[in-house]
Amino acid sequence: MILAAEKGDITTIIGGIAPNWGPFGTLGNEARIMIEVVMAVAILLCLGIAIWGAAKQRIGATAMRDTFSAEQGKGLIVAGLTGVFIIGSLGTLFTIVYGMAV
């Protein structure tokens, strides 16, 4: 049996959102950590927006019978999840653009 938390290292948790450093490999360790923290906070903010949109859609559609609120909730869900996707892809996009420029 392989446990997911067997290593107990923070890189296991943030390894998925930390960018592949490619062209930015010369950055210092502190700068890398700051970029990872900013990306993690931005992803949490986008997930919070998506959760808020889901709650707004659910409450607007059932309890209040407010279709406008339900539509706003759908927009917030899409915006939040799109933000998560874009932020998660930034490292890959920067590496591709840098590779094309070289």
OpenMM code with the backbone's topology and positions (N, CA, C; nanometers):
from openmm import Vec3, app, unit

residues = "MET ILE LEU ALA ALA GLU LYS GLY ASP ILE THR THR ILE ILE GLY GLY ILE ALA PRO ASN TRP GLY PRO PHE GLY THR LEU GLY ASN GLU ALA ARG ILE MET ILE GLU VAL VAL MET ALA VAL ALA ILE LEU LEU CYS LEU GLY ILE ALA ILE TRP GLY ALA ALA LYS GLN ARG ILE GLY ALA THR ALA MET ARG ASP THR PHE SER ALA GLU GLN GLY LYS GLY LEU ILE VAL ALA GLY LEU THR GLY VAL PHE ILE ILE GLY SER LEU GLY THR LEU PHE THR ILE VAL TYR GLY MET ALA VAL".split()
positions = [
    Vec3(0.0845, -0.1165, 0.0000),
    Vec3(0.0000, 0.0000, 0.0000),
    Vec3(0.0898, 0.1238, 0.0000),
    Vec3(0.0558, 0.2191, -0.0871),
    Vec3(0.1302, 0.3440, -0.0951),
    Vec3(0.0421, 0.4546, -0.0393),
    Vec3(0.0927, 0.5230, 0.0609),
    Vec3(0.0171, 0.6328, 0.1205),
    Vec3(0.0532, 0.7638, 0.0524),
    Vec3(-0.0473, 0.8493, 0.0324),
    Vec3(-0.0235, 0.9771, -0.0343),
    Vec3(0.0612, 1.0703, 0.0515),
    Vec3(0.0475, 1.0613, 0.1826),
    Vec3(0.1202, 1.1509, 0.2726),
    Vec3(0.2445, 1.0845, 0.3300),
    Vec3(0.2967, 0.9873, 0.2593),
    Vec3(0.4104, 0.9130, 0.3111),
    Vec3(0.5355, 0.9999, 0.3236),
    Vec3(0.5600, 1.0860, 0.2260),
    Vec3(0.6797, 1.1695, 0.2303),
    Vec3(0.6709, 1.2769, 0.3377),
    Vec3(0.5555, 1.3384, 0.3525),
    Vec3(0.5393, 1.4438, 0.4514),
    Vec3(0.6154, 1.5702, 0.4163),
    Vec3(0.6312, 1.5968, 0.2874),
    Vec3(0.7078, 1.7115, 0.2411),
    Vec3(0.6137, 1.8124, 0.1764),
    Vec3(0.6422, 1.9400, 0.1944),
    Vec3(0.5559, 2.0445, 0.1384),
    Vec3(0.5584, 2.0422, -0.0141),
    Vec3(0.6665, 1.9939, -0.0740),
    Vec3(0.6714, 1.9890, -0.2201),
    Vec3(0.5712, 1.8897, -0.2764),
    Vec3(0.5290, 1.7938, -0.1962),
    Vec3(0.4244, 1.7025, -0.2401),
    Vec3(0.2938, 1.7779, -0.2584),
    Vec3(0.2690, 1.8748, -0.1719),
    Vec3(0.1438, 1.9501, -0.1775),
    Vec3(0.1482, 2.0555, -0.2871),
    Vec3(0.2545, 2.1364, -0.2910),
    Vec3(0.2584, 2.2469, -0.3867),
    Vec3(0.3286, 2.2105, -0.5161),
    Vec3(0.3731, 2.0883, -0.5301),
    Vec3(0.4422, 2.0480, -0.6521),
    Vec3(0.3549, 2.0578, -0.7755),
    Vec3(0.2234, 2.0439, -0.7581),
    Vec3(0.1336, 2.0517, -0.8720),
    Vec3(0.1137, 2.1924, -0.9228),
    Vec3(0.1263, 2.2927, -0.8356),
    Vec3(0.1051, 2.4299, -0.8809),
    Vec3(0.2350, 2.5055, -0.8994),
    Vec3(0.3446, 2.4500, -0.8552),
    Vec3(0.4730, 2.5164, -0.8759),
    Vec3(0.5096, 2.5044, -1.0235),
    Vec3(0.5477, 2.6139, -1.0860),
    Vec3(0.5759, 2.6083, -1.2295),
    Vec3(0.7029, 2.5311, -1.2606),
    Vec3(0.7091, 2.4793, -1.3812),
    Vec3(0.8321, 2.4207, -1.4314),
    Vec3(0.9217, 2.5387, -1.4666),
    Vec3(1.0325, 2.5541, -1.3997),
    Vec3(1.1054, 2.6805, -1.4020),
    Vec3(1.1736, 2.7088, -1.5335),
    Vec3(1.1991, 2.6128, -1.6168),
    Vec3(1.2561, 2.6326, -1.7498),
    Vec3(1.3439, 2.7560, -1.7637),
    Vec3(1.2931, 2.8619, -1.8276),
    Vec3(1.3757, 2.9806, -1.8509),
    Vec3(1.4062, 3.0607, -1.7252),
    Vec3(1.3327, 3.0351, -1.6189),
    Vec3(1.3522, 3.1108, -1.4955),
    Vec3(1.4358, 3.0326, -1.3942),
    Vec3(1.5143, 2.9393, -1.4431),
    Vec3(1.5949, 2.8558, -1.3554),
    Vec3(1.7019, 2.9316, -1.2790),
    Vec3(1.7354, 3.0522, -1.3236),
    Vec3(1.8399, 3.1292, -1.2560),
    Vec3(1.7864, 3.2132, -1.1417),
    Vec3(1.6562, 3.2097, -1.1185),
    Vec3(1.6000, 3.2841, -1.0052),
    Vec3(1.6517, 3.2270, -0.8742),
    Vec3(1.6593, 3.3112, -0.7758),
    Vec3(1.7004, 3.2649, -0.6441),
    Vec3(1.5911, 3.1822, -0.5786),
    Vec3(1.6260, 3.1093, -0.4757),
    Vec3(1.5307, 3.0226, -0.4066),
    Vec3(1.4186, 3.1034, -0.3419),
    Vec3(1.4520, 3.2199, -0.2856),
    Vec3(1.3496, 3.3030, -0.2220),
    Vec3(1.2486, 3.3545, -0.3242),
    Vec3(1.2966, 3.3920, -0.4424),
    Vec3(1.2065, 3.4400, -0.5476),
    Vec3(1.1137, 3.3286, -0.5937),
    Vec3(1.1655, 3.2080, -0.6057),
    Vec3(1.0813, 3.0944, -0.6454),
    Vec3(0.9719, 3.0695, -0.5423),
    Vec3(1.0083, 3.0739, -0.4160),
    Vec3(0.9096, 3.0499, -0.3107),
    Vec3(0.8032, 3.1591, -0.3120),
    Vec3(0.8443, 3.2837, -0.3336),
    Vec3(0.7467, 3.3929, -0.3394),
    Vec3(0.6497, 3.3750, -0.4557),
    Vec3(0.7008, 3.3345, -0.5716),
    Vec3(0.6140, 3.3113, -0.6871),
    Vec3(0.5176, 3.1972, -0.6583),
    Vec3(0.5653, 3.0902, -0.5964),
    Vec3(0.4786, 2.9774, -0.5621),
    Vec3(0.3707, 3.0187, -0.4632),
    Vec3(0.4063, 3.1007, -0.3652),
    Vec3(0.3077, 3.1462, -0.2666),
    Vec3(0.2023, 3.2340, -0.3330),
    Vec3(0.2454, 3.3247, -0.4200),
    Vec3(0.1495, 3.4110, -0.4900),
    Vec3(0.0557, 3.3272, -0.5761),
    Vec3(0.1100, 3.2269, -0.6448),
    Vec3(0.0253, 3.1405, -0.7275),
    Vec3(-0.0726, 3.0610, -0.6418),
    Vec3(-0.0268, 3.0118, -0.5279),
    Vec3(-0.1154, 2.9348, -0.4402),
    Vec3(-0.2279, 3.0224, -0.3855),
    Vec3(-0.1957, 3.1453, -0.3458),
    Vec3(-0.2986, 3.2368, -0.2951),
    Vec3(-0.3984, 3.2706, -0.4051),
    Vec3(-0.3489, 3.2937, -0.5259),
    Vec3(-0.4385, 3.3251, -0.6373),
    Vec3(-0.5302, 3.2074, -0.6696),
    Vec3(-0.4781, 3.0861, -0.6636),
    Vec3(-0.5616, 2.9681, -0.6887),
    Vec3(-0.6667, 2.9537, -0.5798),
    Vec3(-0.6286, 2.9749, -0.4542),
    Vec3(-0.7274, 2.9671, -0.3463),
    Vec3(-0.8343, 3.0742, -0.3611),
    Vec3(-0.7949, 3.1934, -0.4030),
    Vec3(-0.8915, 3.3007, -0.4266),
    Vec3(-0.9886, 3.2634, -0.5389),
    Vec3(-0.9368, 3.2080, -0.6468),
    Vec3(-1.0233, 3.1659, -0.7580),
    Vec3(-1.1168, 3.0528, -0.7163),
    Vec3(-1.0675, 2.9594, -0.6374),
    Vec3(-1.1552, 2.8523, -0.5881),
    Vec3(-1.2626, 2.9085, -0.4962),
    Vec3(-1.2268, 3.0076, -0.4148),
    Vec3(-1.3257, 3.0732, -0.3294),
    Vec3(-1.4338, 3.1417, -0.4112),
    Vec3(-1.3947, 3.2059, -0.5210),
    Vec3(-1.4926, 3.2700, -0.6093),
    Vec3(-1.5851, 3.1654, -0.6702),
    Vec3(-1.5296, 3.0518, -0.7110),
    Vec3(-1.6122, 2.9459, -0.7690),
    Vec3(-1.7094, 2.8891, -0.6656),
    Vec3(-1.6642, 2.8712, -0.5422),
    Vec3(-1.7526, 2.8200, -0.4361),
    Vec3(-1.8612, 2.9216, -0.4041),
    Vec3(-1.8246, 3.0498, -0.4004),
    Vec3(-1.9232, 3.1552, -0.3763),
    Vec3(-2.0278, 3.1559, -0.4883),
    Vec3(-1.9828, 3.1372, -0.6119),
    Vec3(-2.0752, 3.1311, -0.7248),
    Vec3(-2.1685, 3.0123, -0.7160),
    Vec3(-2.1161, 2.8970, -0.6717),
    Vec3(-2.2015, 2.7790, -0.6574),
    Vec3(-2.3072, 2.8013, -0.5504),
    Vec3(-2.2675, 2.8637, -0.4405),
    Vec3(-2.3646, 2.8922, -0.3343),
    Vec3(-2.4681, 2.9935, -0.3818),
    Vec3(-2.4229, 3.0940, -0.4543),
    Vec3(-2.5145, 3.1966, -0.5044),
    Vec3(-2.6128, 3.1365, -0.6047),
    Vec3(-2.5640, 3.0466, -0.6873),
    Vec3(-2.6519, 2.9818, -0.7843),
    Vec3(-2.7541, 2.8935, -0.7143),
    Vec3(-2.7099, 2.8180, -0.6170),
    Vec3(-2.7999, 2.7266, -0.5460),
    Vec3(-2.9059, 2.8040, -0.4680),
    Vec3(-2.8634, 2.9052, -0.3944),
    Vec3(-2.9587, 2.9829, -0.3145),
    Vec3(-3.0525, 3.0618, -0.4053),
    Vec3(-2.9981, 3.1192, -0.5121),
    Vec3(-3.0809, 3.1980, -0.6023),
    Vec3(-3.1816, 3.1147, -0.6783),
    Vec3(-3.1454, 2.9925, -0.7114),
    Vec3(-3.2340, 2.9091, -0.7921),
    Vec3(-3.3423, 2.8426, -0.7084),
    Vec3(-3.3141, 2.8092, -0.5838),
    Vec3(-3.4116, 2.7326, -0.5054),
    Vec3(-3.4830, 2.8167, -0.4010),
    Vec3(-3.4097, 2.8798, -0.3135),
    Vec3(-3.4728, 2.9474, -0.1997),
    Vec3(-3.5387, 3.0791, -0.2399),
    Vec3(-3.4710, 3.1576, -0.3218),
    Vec3(-3.5210, 3.2912, -0.3517),
    Vec3(-3.5951, 3.2988, -0.4848),
    Vec3(-3.5875, 3.1965, -0.5664),
    Vec3(-3.6479, 3.1948, -0.7003),
    Vec3(-3.6019, 3.3154, -0.7831),
    Vec3(-3.4744, 3.3466, -0.7698),
    Vec3(-3.4165, 3.4623, -0.8369),
    Vec3(-3.3273, 3.4125, -0.9505),
    Vec3(-3.3759, 3.4223, -1.0736),
    Vec3(-3.2989, 3.3702, -1.1864),
    Vec3(-3.1748, 3.4550, -1.2140),
    Vec3(-3.1811, 3.5849, -1.1864),
    Vec3(-3.0648, 3.6709, -1.2083),
    Vec3(-2.9497, 3.6306, -1.1166),
    Vec3(-2.9804, 3.6004, -0.9922),
    Vec3(-2.8775, 3.5569, -0.8978),
    Vec3(-2.8187, 3.4227, -0.9406),
    Vec3(-2.9035, 3.3353, -0.9916),
    Vec3(-2.8546, 3.2055, -1.0385),
    Vec3(-2.7610, 3.2228, -1.1578),
    Vec3(-2.7936, 3.3144, -1.2475),
    Vec3(-2.7066, 3.3394, -1.3626),
    Vec3(-2.5745, 3.4024, -1.3194),
    Vec3(-2.5784, 3.4907, -1.2208),
    Vec3(-2.4543, 3.5478, -1.1677),
    Vec3(-2.3678, 3.4379, -1.1066),
    Vec3(-2.4321, 3.3433, -1.0389),
    Vec3(-2.3585, 3.2321, -0.9797),
    Vec3(-2.2875, 3.1493, -1.0849),
    Vec3(-2.3546, 3.1247, -1.1975),
    Vec3(-2.2915, 3.0497, -1.3064),
    Vec3(-2.1686, 3.1234, -1.3583),
    Vec3(-2.1816, 3.2544, -1.3726),
    Vec3(-2.0678, 3.3336, -1.4192),
    Vec3(-1.9505, 3.3296, -1.3229),
    Vec3(-1.9795, 3.3336, -1.1939),
    Vec3(-1.8723, 3.3272, -1.0939),
    Vec3(-1.8040, 3.1910, -1.0942),
    Vec3(-1.8819, 3.0851, -1.1131),
    Vec3(-1.8231, 2.9507, -1.1192),
    Vec3(-1.7272, 2.9414, -1.2372),
    Vec3(-1.7723, 2.9854, -1.3531),
    Vec3(-1.6882, 2.9796, -1.4732),
    Vec3(-1.5637, 3.0663, -1.4562),
    Vec3(-1.5804, 3.1863, -1.4017),
    Vec3(-1.4658, 3.2755, -1.3827),
    Vec3(-1.3645, 3.2162, -1.2854),
    Vec3(-1.4121, 3.1595, -1.1754),
    Vec3(-1.3214, 3.1012, -1.0769),
    Vec3(-1.2439, 2.9830, -1.1310),
    Vec3(-1.3131, 2.8930, -1.2000),
    Vec3(-1.2455, 2.7745, -1.2533),
    Vec3(-1.1527, 2.8100, -1.3691),
    Vec3(-1.1895, 2.9103, -1.4484),
    Vec3(-1.1005, 2.9562, -1.5550),
    Vec3(-0.9735, 3.0165, -1.4960),
    Vec3(-0.9877, 3.0925, -1.3884),
    Vec3(-0.8709, 3.1488, -1.3216),
    Vec3(-0.7774, 3.0414, -1.2690),
    Vec3(-0.8341, 2.9365, -1.2111),
    Vec3(-0.7515, 2.8253, -1.1615),
    Vec3(-0.6746, 2.7616, -1.2766),
    Vec3(-0.7420, 2.7398, -1.3894),
    Vec3(-0.6766, 2.6782, -1.5049),
    Vec3(-0.5646, 2.7666, -1.5587),
    Vec3(-0.5912, 2.8958, -1.5715),
    Vec3(-0.4906, 2.9870, -1.6270),
    Vec3(-0.3698, 2.9976, -1.5346),
    Vec3(-0.3932, 3.0124, -1.4054),
    Vec3(-0.2816, 3.0243, -1.3109),
    Vec3(-0.2013, 2.8949, -1.3066),
    Vec3(-0.2707, 2.7818, -1.3104),
    Vec3(-0.2009, 2.6537, -1.3105),
    Vec3(-0.1187, 2.6305, -1.4361),
    Vec3(-0.1556, 2.6965, -1.5457),
    Vec3(-0.0864, 2.6776, -1.6733),
    Vec3(0.0217, 2.7814, -1.7001),
    Vec3(0.0373, 2.8800, -1.6133),
    Vec3(0.1316, 2.9889, -1.6408),
    Vec3(0.2750, 2.9405, -1.6606),
    Vec3(0.3194, 2.8494, -1.5781),
    Vec3(0.4563, 2.7991, -1.5917),
    Vec3(0.4792, 2.7339, -1.7263),
    Vec3(0.3819, 2.6544, -1.7699),
    Vec3(0.3929, 2.5884, -1.8999),
    Vec3(0.3889, 2.6902, -2.0129),
    Vec3(0.2985, 2.7875, -2.0025),
    Vec3(0.2879, 2.8890, -2.1075),
    Vec3(0.4157, 2.9710, -2.1194),
    Vec3(0.4739, 3.0115, -2.0064),
    Vec3(0.5981, 3.0885, -2.0107),
    Vec3(0.7104, 3.0072, -2.0740),
    Vec3(0.7175, 2.8787, -2.0410),
    Vec3(0.8220, 2.7935, -2.0968),
    Vec3(0.8048, 2.7782, -2.2472),
    Vec3(0.6808, 2.7613, -2.2939),
    Vec3(0.6556, 2.7469, -2.4374),
    Vec3(0.6906, 2.8758, -2.5116),
    Vec3(0.6454, 2.9889, -2.4595),
    Vec3(0.6733, 3.1171, -2.5257),
    Vec3(0.8231, 3.1449, -2.5275),
    Vec3(0.8912, 3.1167, -2.4185),
    Vec3(1.0362, 3.1375, -2.4133),
    Vec3(1.1061, 3.0460, -2.5132),
    Vec3(1.0614, 2.9212, -2.5208),
    Vec3(1.1208, 2.8264, -2.6149),
    Vec3(1.0999, 2.8676, -2.7597),
    Vec3(0.9845, 2.9261, -2.7900),
    Vec3(0.9581, 2.9719, -2.9263),
    Vec3(1.0423, 3.0946, -2.9603),
    Vec3(1.0704, 3.1776, -2.8620),
    Vec3(1.1486, 3.2987, -2.8863),
    Vec3(1.2959, 3.2675, -2.9070),
    Vec3(1.3440, 3.1594, -2.8461),
    Vec3(1.4848, 3.1239, -2.8583),
    Vec3(1.5030, 3.0497, -2.9865),
] * unit.nanometer
topology = app.Topology()
chain = topology.addChain("A")
for resn in residues:
    res = topology.addResidue(resn, chain)
    for name in ("N", "CA", "C"):
        topology.addAtom(name, app.Element.getBySymbol(name[0]), res)
